[in-house]
Amino acid sequence: MTRKKLSRRTFAIGLLAAGVCEAATPIIDLNARKLPLINSGSNSNFFPNSAKKNFGDLDSLYFDPEPELSGATDKFLNYNENSFYRPQKRFSLNLRNANTSETYSYRIKSAFFDNELNYDVLDYFFRDWRENKTIQMDRGVIKNFLKICEALLGADRELAVDVTSGYRTQKTNEKLRQNSSRVAKNSMHLVGRAIDFKVKNRSIGNLEKVAKKLTPGGLGVYSGFIHIDTGPHRRWKT
């Protein structure tokens, strides 16, 4: 009788555990059918207080020769731009930090969007990875970024995006300026109002065409990525 009772208990616990695991998807995916919400892959420094990448390794850095703004970037904090965004489609956005290979996958839903977007995680994803420091990213630049991504979906239900630069500390920006005099002293990256990125399987020309329509602020086009910001309206290419 003792063995039978233990076997029944074990069987019941097994059923409950299986149910919990199934309910936990997509956070836990035992069959690897779905991407996790956060996946640091082979790089373990997605989370705070982890090891920093070598600051002196400039070969792996992406940076853009952004046009210099007259005066401090703070003067543009009240720039009036349309940052409203309500997604029309349900899709998966698979983000990858091109410098660290960290990934973040988010399933965008067409309803109750503002209540579901995890800005804290995005703030950390767009952090200055060289110093491992974050800032509250401008919500307008994030929403403009998402507008562009949705517009590029076409018939697809997911999009893979490489982010090359988000927030930069003053120290990082000065280090980049030492490497290139064309890096802006008053970059919009310094106040978390700029994002540099490219979309896999989409040409830079197509990305530029869509971004022109959906970026009321700054738009820079480069050979391998684009820069968007919520500063004054301006356009440039290199």
C-alpha positions as CSV (number, residue, x, y, z in Angstrom):
1,M,0.0,0.0,0.0
2,T,2.8,2.4,0.8
3,R,4.4,1.8,-2.6
4,K,1.1,2.3,-4.4
5,K,0.4,5.6,-2.5
6,L,3.8,6.9,-3.3
7,S,3.4,5.9,-7.0
8,R,0.1,7.7,-7.2
9,R,1.5,10.8,-5.6
10,T,4.5,10.8,-8.0
11,F,2.1,10.4,-10.9
12,A,0.0,13.3,-9.7
13,I,3.0,15.5,-9.2
14,G,4.2,14.7,-12.7
15,L,0.9,15.7,-14.2
16,L,0.8,19.0,-12.3
17,A,4.5,19.8,-13.3
18,A,3.7,19.1,-17.0
19,G,0.8,21.5,-16.8
20,V,2.8,24.2,-15.2
21,C,5.5,23.9,-17.9
22,E,2.9,24.1,-20.7
23,A,1.3,27.1,-19.1
24,A,4.7,28.8,-18.8
25,T,5.3,28.9,-22.5
26,P,6.5,31.0,-24.3
27,I,8.7,32.0,-21.3
28,I,9.7,28.3,-21.0
29,D,9.8,26.3,-24.2
30,L,10.7,22.7,-23.6
31,N,10.5,21.8,-27.3
32,A,12.4,24.9,-28.5
33,R,9.5,25.8,-30.8
34,K,9.5,29.5,-29.7
35,L,12.1,32.1,-29.0
36,P,12.4,33.0,-25.3
37,L,11.6,36.6,-24.3
38,I,15.2,37.2,-23.3
39,N,18.1,35.1,-24.6
40,S,21.6,36.1,-23.8
41,G,22.9,33.2,-25.9
42,S,26.6,32.6,-25.6
43,N,27.0,36.1,-24.1
44,S,26.1,36.2,-20.4
45,N,26.3,40.0,-19.8
46,F,22.7,40.8,-20.8
47,F,21.9,41.3,-17.1
48,P,23.2,44.1,-14.8
49,N,26.5,43.8,-12.9
50,S,28.0,41.5,-15.4
51,A,31.4,41.7,-17.1
52,K,32.0,44.6,-19.4
53,K,33.4,44.4,-22.9
54,N,36.9,45.8,-23.4
55,F,36.3,49.5,-23.9
56,G,39.4,49.9,-26.0
57,D,38.2,47.5,-28.7
58,L,37.1,50.0,-31.3
59,D,37.3,47.6,-34.2
60,S,34.0,46.1,-33.1
61,L,32.1,49.3,-32.5
62,Y,29.4,50.8,-34.7
63,F,29.1,54.6,-34.7
64,D,27.7,57.2,-37.0
65,P,29.1,60.5,-38.1
66,E,26.0,62.4,-37.0
67,P,25.6,66.1,-38.0
68,E,26.5,68.4,-35.1
69,L,23.6,70.2,-33.5
70,S,24.2,73.8,-32.3
71,G,23.9,73.9,-28.5
72,A,23.2,71.2,-26.0
73,T,20.8,68.3,-26.9
74,D,18.7,69.3,-23.9
75,K,17.3,72.2,-25.8
76,F,15.5,69.8,-28.1
77,L,13.8,67.8,-25.3
78,N,10.5,69.5,-25.9
79,Y,10.6,69.0,-29.6
80,N,7.0,68.3,-30.7
81,E,6.8,65.1,-32.8
82,N,4.1,62.6,-33.3
83,S,5.2,59.6,-31.3
84,F,1.8,57.9,-31.1
85,Y,1.8,54.3,-32.2
86,R,-0.9,51.7,-32.1
87,P,0.2,48.5,-33.9
88,Q,-2.1,47.1,-36.5
89,K,-0.6,43.6,-36.6
90,R,0.5,40.9,-34.3
91,F,4.1,40.0,-34.9
92,S,7.3,39.0,-33.3
93,L,10.2,41.4,-33.1
94,N,13.6,39.6,-32.7
95,L,16.2,42.1,-31.7
96,R,19.9,41.5,-31.6
97,N,22.7,43.7,-30.3
98,A,25.2,43.7,-33.1
99,N,28.0,44.4,-30.7
100,T,27.4,41.9,-27.9
101,S,25.1,39.3,-29.8
102,E,22.5,39.6,-27.0
103,T,19.0,39.0,-28.2
104,Y,15.5,40.1,-27.0
105,S,12.3,38.8,-28.6
106,Y,9.0,40.5,-28.1
107,R,5.6,39.5,-29.4
108,I,3.8,42.7,-30.4
109,K,0.0,42.6,-30.0
110,S,-2.5,45.0,-31.7
111,A,-4.5,45.6,-28.5
112,F,-3.5,47.1,-25.1
113,F,0.0,47.8,-26.5
114,D,1.1,50.5,-24.0
115,N,0.3,48.1,-21.1
116,E,2.4,45.3,-22.5
117,L,5.6,46.8,-23.8
118,N,8.3,46.3,-21.3
119,Y,10.2,49.6,-21.5
120,D,12.5,48.7,-18.7
121,V,13.9,45.7,-20.6
122,L,14.2,47.8,-23.8
123,D,16.0,50.6,-21.9
124,Y,18.5,48.0,-20.8
125,F,18.7,46.4,-24.2
126,F,19.5,49.9,-25.7
127,R,22.0,50.6,-23.0
128,D,25.6,51.8,-23.4
129,W,27.1,48.2,-23.4
130,R,30.7,49.5,-23.2
131,E,30.0,51.0,-19.7
132,N,27.0,48.9,-18.9
133,K,24.9,52.0,-18.1
134,T,21.3,52.7,-18.9
135,I,19.1,55.7,-19.4
136,Q,15.3,56.0,-19.9
137,M,15.2,55.9,-23.6
138,D,12.9,58.5,-25.3
139,R,9.5,56.8,-25.8
140,G,9.1,58.7,-29.0
141,V,12.2,57.2,-30.6
142,I,11.2,53.7,-29.5
143,K,7.7,54.1,-31.0
144,N,9.1,55.5,-34.2
145,F,11.5,52.5,-34.3
146,L,8.5,50.1,-33.9
147,K,6.5,51.9,-36.6
148,I,9.3,51.4,-39.1
149,C,9.6,47.7,-38.1
150,E,5.9,47.0,-38.5
151,A,5.8,48.8,-41.9
152,L,8.6,46.5,-43.1
153,L,6.8,43.3,-42.2
154,G,5.0,42.8,-45.4
155,A,3.3,39.4,-45.3
156,D,5.7,38.2,-42.6
157,R,4.8,37.7,-39.0
158,E,8.3,38.3,-37.5
159,L,11.2,40.6,-38.1
160,A,14.9,40.3,-37.2
161,V,16.6,43.5,-36.4
162,D,20.2,44.3,-35.5
163,V,20.7,47.2,-33.2
164,T,24.1,48.8,-33.6
165,S,23.8,51.7,-31.2
166,G,21.3,53.2,-28.6
167,Y,22.3,55.2,-25.5
168,R,25.9,56.4,-25.2
169,T,27.5,57.9,-22.1
170,Q,29.6,61.0,-22.4
171,K,32.7,58.9,-21.9
172,T,31.8,56.6,-24.7
173,N,31.0,59.4,-27.1
174,E,34.3,61.2,-26.3
175,K,36.1,57.9,-27.0
176,L,34.4,57.6,-30.3
177,R,35.2,61.3,-31.1
178,Q,38.9,60.5,-30.6
179,N,38.5,57.8,-33.3
180,S,36.6,60.1,-35.7
181,S,36.1,63.8,-35.6
182,R,32.8,63.4,-37.4
183,V,31.1,61.9,-34.3
184,A,28.8,64.7,-33.0
185,K,29.8,66.3,-29.7
186,N,26.1,66.8,-28.9
187,S,24.9,63.5,-30.2
188,M,21.2,62.6,-29.7
189,H,22.5,59.2,-28.4
190,L,23.7,61.0,-25.3
191,V,20.1,61.6,-24.1
192,G,18.7,58.3,-25.3
193,R,16.9,59.9,-28.3
194,A,18.6,58.0,-31.1
195,I,18.7,54.4,-32.3
196,D,20.9,52.9,-35.1
197,F,19.8,49.7,-36.6
198,K,19.4,47.5,-39.7
199,V,16.7,44.9,-40.6
200,K,17.7,41.5,-41.8
201,N,16.5,40.5,-45.3
202,R,15.5,44.2,-46.0
203,S,17.7,46.4,-48.2
204,I,19.0,49.7,-46.8
205,G,17.2,51.4,-49.7
206,N,13.9,49.9,-48.6
207,L,14.6,50.8,-45.0
208,E,15.4,54.4,-46.0
209,K,12.2,54.7,-48.0
210,V,10.0,53.6,-45.0
211,A,12.0,55.6,-42.4
212,K,11.6,58.8,-44.4
213,K,7.8,58.6,-44.1
214,L,7.8,57.6,-40.4
215,T,10.7,59.6,-38.9
216,P,9.7,63.3,-38.1
217,G,13.1,63.9,-36.5
218,G,16.6,63.1,-37.8
219,L,17.4,60.3,-40.3
220,G,20.9,59.3,-41.3
221,V,21.5,56.6,-43.9
222,Y,24.7,54.6,-44.0
223,S,26.0,51.6,-46.0
224,G,25.0,49.1,-43.3
225,F,22.4,50.7,-41.1
226,I,20.3,53.8,-40.5
227,H,20.1,56.3,-37.6
228,I,16.8,57.7,-36.4
229,D,16.3,60.3,-33.6
230,T,13.7,62.6,-32.2
231,G,15.7,65.8,-32.7
232,P,15.0,68.5,-35.3
233,H,14.0,67.4,-38.8
234,R,17.1,66.7,-40.8
235,R,18.4,64.2,-43.4
236,W,21.9,63.0,-44.3
237,K,23.8,60.2,-46.0
238,T,27.3,58.9,-46.0
